[in-house]
Amino acid sequence: MKLIKHKKGLASVMSVLIMLLPQLAWAEDSLNSGDTAWMLTATALVLFMTIPGLSLFYAGMVRSKNVLSVLMQCFAITALMTILWVVYAYSMAFEAGPANWFVGGLGKAFLAGVSVDSLSGTIPETVFMTFQMTFAIITPALIVGAFAERMKFSALLWFMGLWLTFVYAPVCHWVWGGGWLGDWGVLDFAGGTVVHINAGIAGLVAAIMLGKRAGFPGTAMPPHNLSLTVIGASMLWVGWFGFNAGSELAADGVAGMAMAVTQIATASAALTWMFAEWILHGKPSALGIATGAVAGLVAITPASGAVGPMGAIAIGLASGVGCFLAATKLKGAMGYDDSLDVFGVHAVGGIIGAMLTGIFAAVSLGGAGFGDGNETMLSQVIAQFVGVSATVIYTGIMSIVILFVIKKVIGLRVSAEEESEGLDLALHDERGYIL
């Protein structure tokens, strides 16, 4: 009788275990529904940064005859980068390859092996792939502001496709995909080097190689609709929480701190720019405070997973001053026509943020600690300098090469007549406003 009861008890336990097998297998695969839900949200937020956020931010700052061209460029880049990312760029950035220190392989071209059940950490690989895709979308879209109002649409498409292939994918792999900068211990939580320095340097090169807009700097070229710009900046501010907090790839305390320091640094930079403008020009402007906020967002990006609140205030203050001087003084002194201050905000802000990460990541200053192999502040600052320098040099050289080839084959710039007419009508046969 006891044996029968024992067998019945064992059978009951076995039946429960059989019922739990799917859940046990799921747990073994380490998928976390909370992390997944957060990353689905973060991915949507980052895409929201490009369309409509960045699109409106840029569109409001150009002249009315070019408003649709900027919107069109950002929209087309979103579509083109999506397809190229799926076909090969995701694999180049995140798959191991024979020259893994420099670039990934093509083992996941066309998303080979990426299925419903594939995981990347605690989230589906499809979600990770799409989240990283949104970074590959906004980075080239940022460059648009540097040569706004004067590049051929066909040249833009060729440049962005080649730039994603030969610049963005390798640099992304260096930092996040198992490449040499990651091994060096460079701290770049959400894209100070990969996104902002990368885009800012490419933008400067493009602005110089295309030449100045007709009439620049003698002819006034004020923003045609600052309401659009402020709305776009507001969307960027909100979307940036997905950009920075989402880069933790989990719903945890690090993501929470990344969100907090993003808000703090952005507010600090916006106020710094506003007061600097107020002191030097007598009045604060909506364009100034909006641009200052974007500068703070840029600067905190590499630091968001490594610094604390006081570090965020300092980084915001430094980027507010540094980017303000770059956009208002440096551009005038050097004479280049970076239409919407891509270099002054993104390259300069990215460099400030990347370098200060090496300081404010120190535990003694409220940070989370230094990167692998960097045991002192000095070693971390050196690593950050190496990351910044490598990105500036590589991106600068490759952008020159790509633009030179395109210039020789199809040309870069619209004709003088098309530029005078405006790119909306000349290139797209449309008007942003019906008068």
C-alpha positions in Angstrom: 0.0 0.0 0.0 2.8 2.4 0.9 4.6 1.5 -2.4 1.4 2.3 -4.4 1.1 5.7 -2.6 4.7 6.4 -3.3 4.3 5.6 -7.0 1.2 7.8 -7.2 3.1 10.7 -5.5 6.0 10.2 -8.0 3.6 10.2 -10.9 2.0 13.5 -9.6 5.5 15.1 -9.4 6.4 13.9 -12.9 3.1 15.3 -14.3 3.8 18.7 -12.8 7.3 18.7 -14.2 6.1 17.8 -17.7 3.6 20.7 -17.5 6.4 23.0 -16.6 8.8 21.9 -19.3 8.0 24.8 -21.7 8.5 27.3 -18.9 11.7 25.6 -17.8 13.1 25.6 -21.3 12.1 29.3 -21.6 13.9 30.1 -18.4 17.0 28.2 -19.6 17.0 30.4 -22.8 17.1 33.4 -20.4 14.4 35.4 -22.2 13.1 38.1 -19.9 9.6 39.6 -20.8 10.3 42.8 -18.8 13.5 43.4 -20.7 11.9 42.6 -24.0 8.9 45.0 -23.4 11.3 47.8 -22.5 13.5 47.2 -25.5 10.4 47.1 -27.9 9.6 50.6 -26.4 13.1 51.9 -26.6 13.4 50.8 -30.3 10.3 52.7 -31.1 11.6 55.7 -29.3 14.9 55.8 -31.2 13.1 55.5 -34.5 10.9 58.3 -33.4 14.0 60.4 -33.0 14.7 60.3 -36.7 11.2 60.4 -38.1 9.7 62.7 -37.1 12.1 64.2 -34.5 15.3 65.0 -36.4 13.4 65.5 -39.6 11.4 68.4 -38.0 14.4 69.8 -36.1 16.3 70.2 -39.4 13.3 71.1 -41.5 12.5 74.2 -39.4 16.1 75.5 -39.7 16.4 75.5 -43.5 14.8 78.0 -45.8 11.2 77.4 -46.9 12.2 76.3 -50.4 14.2 73.4 -49.0 11.9 72.1 -46.2 10.6 69.1 -48.1 14.1 68.1 -49.3 15.3 67.7 -45.7 12.2 65.7 -44.8 12.6 63.6 -47.9 16.3 62.9 -47.2 15.6 61.7 -43.6 12.7 59.6 -44.7 14.7 58.0 -47.6 17.7 57.4 -45.4 15.4 55.6 -42.9 14.2 53.2 -45.7 17.6 52.7 -47.3 19.5 52.0 -44.1 16.8 49.5 -43.0 17.3 47.4 -46.1 21.1 47.6 -46.1 21.2 46.7 -42.4 19.2 43.6 -43.0 21.1 42.5 -46.1 24.6 42.8 -44.7 25.4 45.7 -42.3 24.0 44.1 -39.1 26.2 41.1 -39.7 29.3 43.3 -40.4 28.7 45.1 -37.1 27.8 42.3 -34.8 28.9 38.9 -36.3 32.4 37.5 -35.7 34.6 37.5 -38.7 38.1 36.6 -39.8 39.3 40.1 -39.2 37.3 40.5 -36.1 39.4 43.3 -34.6 38.3 45.5 -37.5 35.0 44.3 -38.9 32.5 41.5 -38.5 31.8 38.7 -40.9 28.8 38.0 -43.2 27.5 34.9 -41.3 24.2 36.7 -40.6 23.8 38.4 -44.0 20.1 38.6 -44.9 19.5 37.8 -41.2 20.5 34.2 -41.7 19.9 32.3 -38.4 17.9 35.1 -36.9 14.6 33.4 -36.0 11.7 33.8 -33.7 13.6 31.8 -31.0 17.0 33.5 -31.4 18.1 35.4 -28.4 20.6 38.2 -27.7 21.1 38.2 -24.0 17.6 38.3 -22.4 15.8 39.7 -25.4 14.9 38.3 -28.9 17.6 38.9 -31.4 15.0 40.4 -33.7 14.5 43.1 -31.2 18.3 43.7 -30.7 18.8 43.8 -34.5 16.0 46.3 -34.9 17.2 48.4 -32.0 20.7 48.6 -33.5 19.1 49.3 -36.9 17.6 52.5 -35.5 21.1 53.7 -34.6 22.3 52.9 -38.1 19.4 55.0 -39.3 19.9 58.1 -37.2 23.7 58.3 -37.6 23.7 59.0 -41.3 20.6 61.1 -41.0 22.5 63.5 -38.7 25.0 64.2 -41.4 22.2 65.7 -43.6 22.3 68.9 -41.6 25.8 69.7 -42.6 25.2 69.9 -46.4 21.5 70.9 -46.3 20.2 72.9 -49.3 22.9 71.9 -51.8 23.5 68.1 -52.3 22.0 66.1 -55.2 19.5 63.5 -53.9 21.1 60.8 -56.0 24.5 61.6 -54.5 23.1 61.6 -51.0 21.7 58.0 -51.5 25.0 56.8 -52.8 27.0 58.5 -50.0 24.8 57.2 -47.2 24.8 53.6 -48.5 28.6 53.6 -48.9 29.2 55.4 -45.7 27.1 52.9 -43.7 29.1 50.1 -45.3 32.6 51.4 -45.0 32.4 53.7 -42.0 29.4 53.1 -39.6 29.5 49.2 -39.6 33.2 48.9 -38.9 33.3 51.6 -36.2 30.2 50.1 -34.6 32.0 46.7 -34.6 35.1 48.3 -33.1 33.1 49.5 -30.0 30.1 47.2 -29.6 30.7 44.2 -31.8 33.8 42.7 -30.3 36.4 44.9 -32.1 39.6 46.5 -30.9 38.2 49.6 -29.2 35.9 47.5 -27.0 38.9 45.3 -26.1 40.9 48.4 -25.3 38.2 49.3 -22.6 36.8 52.4 -24.4 33.6 53.5 -22.7 30.9 54.4 -25.2 27.6 53.4 -23.7 25.2 54.6 -26.3 27.2 56.1 -29.2 29.4 59.1 -28.5 32.0 57.8 -30.9 29.9 55.4 -33.0 27.1 57.9 -33.6 28.0 61.5 -32.9 31.7 61.9 -33.5 31.2 59.7 -36.6 28.4 61.7 -38.0 29.9 65.1 -37.0 33.3 64.5 -38.7 31.6 63.1 -41.8 29.3 66.2 -41.8 32.3 68.6 -41.6 34.1 66.8 -44.5 30.9 66.9 -46.6 30.3 70.6 -45.9 33.8 71.5 -46.9 33.9 69.3 -50.1 30.5 70.5 -51.3 31.4 74.1 -50.7 29.4 77.0 -49.2 25.8 77.7 -50.1 25.4 80.5 -52.6 25.5 83.8 -50.8 27.0 82.4 -47.6 28.0 84.1 -45.3 27.0 87.5 -46.7 23.3 86.7 -47.3 21.1 86.1 -44.3 19.7 82.6 -44.2 17.5 82.5 -41.1 15.4 79.4 -40.1 12.1 79.6 -41.8 10.0 77.9 -39.1 11.4 77.7 -35.6 8.2 76.2 -34.3 9.1 73.0 -36.3 12.6 73.1 -34.9 11.5 73.3 -31.2 8.9 70.6 -31.8 11.6 68.4 -33.3 14.0 69.1 -30.5 11.3 68.2 -28.0 10.8 64.9 -29.8 14.6 64.2 -29.8 14.7 64.9 -26.0 11.9 62.4 -25.3 13.2 59.8 -27.8 16.7 60.0 -26.4 15.6 58.1 -23.3 15.2 55.1 -25.6 18.6 55.9 -27.1 20.5 56.0 -23.8 18.5 54.0 -21.3 17.7 51.4 -24.0 21.4 50.8 -24.6 21.6 48.8 -21.4 19.4 46.2 -23.2 17.6 45.5 -20.0 15.1 47.1 -17.6 17.3 47.5 -14.6 19.1 50.0 -12.4 21.7 51.0 -15.0 18.9 51.8 -17.4 17.2 53.9 -14.7 20.4 55.8 -14.0 21.0 56.3 -17.7 17.6 57.9 -18.0 18.2 60.1 -15.0 21.6 61.4 -16.2 20.2 62.0 -19.7 17.6 64.3 -18.3 20.0 66.1 -16.0 22.7 66.7 -18.6 20.3 67.9 -21.2 18.7 70.4 -18.8 22.2 71.6 -17.7 23.4 72.1 -21.3 20.1 73.8 -22.4 20.4 76.4 -19.6 24.1 76.9 -20.2 23.6 77.7 -23.9 20.6 79.9 -23.1 22.6 82.0 -20.5 25.7 82.2 -22.7 23.6 83.5 -25.5 21.8 85.9 -23.2 25.0 87.3 -21.8 26.8 87.7 -25.2 23.8 88.7 -27.4 21.4 90.4 -25.0 18.5 88.0 -25.5 17.9 84.2 -25.1 16.5 82.5 -28.2 14.3 79.4 -28.8 16.8 78.1 -31.3 19.6 78.5 -28.8 18.0 76.6 -25.9 16.8 73.9 -28.3 20.3 73.5 -29.8 21.8 73.5 -26.3 19.5 70.7 -25.2 20.6 68.6 -28.2 24.3 69.3 -27.3 23.6 68.0 -23.8 21.9 64.9 -25.2 24.9 64.3 -27.5 27.5 64.7 -24.7 25.8 62.5 -22.2 25.3 59.7 -24.7 28.7 58.0 -24.3 28.6 58.6 -20.5 25.1 57.6 -19.7 25.9 54.2 -18.4 29.0 55.2 -16.5 28.4 58.5 -14.7 26.2 59.8 -11.8 24.1 62.9 -11.5 26.9 65.3 -10.6 28.9 64.1 -13.5 25.9 64.7 -15.7 25.6 68.3 -14.6 29.3 68.8 -15.3 29.1 67.2 -18.8 26.0 69.3 -19.6 27.7 72.5 -18.5 30.9 71.6 -20.5 29.0 70.7 -23.7 26.7 73.7 -23.4 29.8 76.0 -23.4 31.9 74.0 -25.9 29.2 73.5 -28.5 28.0 77.1 -28.2 31.6 78.3 -28.9 32.0 75.8 -31.8 28.8 76.7 -33.5 29.1 80.5 -33.0 32.8 81.3 -33.0 34.8 78.4 -34.5 32.6 78.1 -37.6 33.0 81.8 -38.2 36.7 81.7 -37.7 37.3 78.7 -40.0 34.7 79.8 -42.6 33.1 76.4 -43.4 29.4 76.3 -44.2 28.0 73.6 -41.9 24.4 74.5 -42.5 22.8 73.2 -39.3 25.9 72.9 -37.1 26.3 69.1 -37.2 30.1 69.4 -36.5 29.7 72.0 -33.8 27.0 70.0 -31.9 27.6 66.4 -32.7 31.3 66.1 -33.2 32.3 68.6 -30.5 29.6 67.4 -28.1 30.6 63.8 -28.7 34.2 64.5 -28.1 33.5 66.4 -24.9 31.2 63.6 -23.6 33.6 60.8 -24.6 36.6 62.4 -22.9 34.7 63.5 -19.7 33.4 59.9 -19.4 37.0 58.9 -18.6 36.9 61.3 -15.6 33.4 61.1 -14.3 33.1 57.3 -14.5 35.3 57.2 -11.4 33.5 55.7 -8.4 34.9 58.5 -6.3 33.0 61.0 -8.5 29.7 59.0 -8.4 30.4 56.9 -11.5 30.1 53.2 -12.1 33.8 52.6 -12.6 36.3 52.3 -15.5 36.3 50.0 -18.5 38.0 46.6 -18.7 41.7 46.8 -18.2 41.6 50.5 -17.2 42.3 50.7 -13.4 43.0 54.4 -13.1 41.5 57.6 -14.4 44.5 58.3 -16.5 44.4 54.9 -18.2 40.7 55.4 -18.9 41.2 58.9 -20.3 43.9 57.6 -22.5 41.6 54.9 -23.8 38.9 57.5 -24.4 41.4 59.6 -26.4 42.4 56.6 -28.5 38.7 55.9 -29.3 38.1 59.5 -30.2 41.2 59.9 -32.3 40.7 56.6 -34.2 37.1 57.6 -35.0 38.0 61.1 -36.1 40.9 59.9 -38.4 39.2 56.9 -39.9 35.8 58.6 -40.5 37.5 61.7 -41.9 39.7 59.8 -44.4 36.9 57.4 -45.5 34.4 60.2 -45.9 36.8 62.1 -48.1 37.4 59.0 -50.3 33.7 58.2 -50.6 32.7 61.7 -51.5 35.6 62.1 -53.9 34.5 59.0 -55.8 30.9 60.1 -56.0 31.9 63.6 -57.1 33.9 62.1 -60.0 31.2 59.7 -61.1 27.9 61.6 -60.7 28.7 64.9 -59.0 27.8 66.0 -55.5 26.1 69.4 -55.8 23.0 70.6 -57.5 23.4 73.3 -60.2 23.4 77.0 -59.3 19.9 77.3 -60.9 18.5 74.4 -58.8 20.0 75.8 -55.7 18.5 79.2 -56.3 15.1 77.6 -57.1 15.2 75.4 -54.0 15.6 71.7 -53.8 11.9 71.1 -53.1 10.9 72.1 -56.7 14.2 71.3 -58.4 14.6 67.8 -57.1 11.1 66.7 -56.0 8.7 68.9 -58.0 6.9 69.8 -54.8 6.4 72.7 -52.5 6.4 72.6 -48.7 4.0 75.5 -48.6 1.3 76.6 -51.1 1.3 80.4 -51.1 
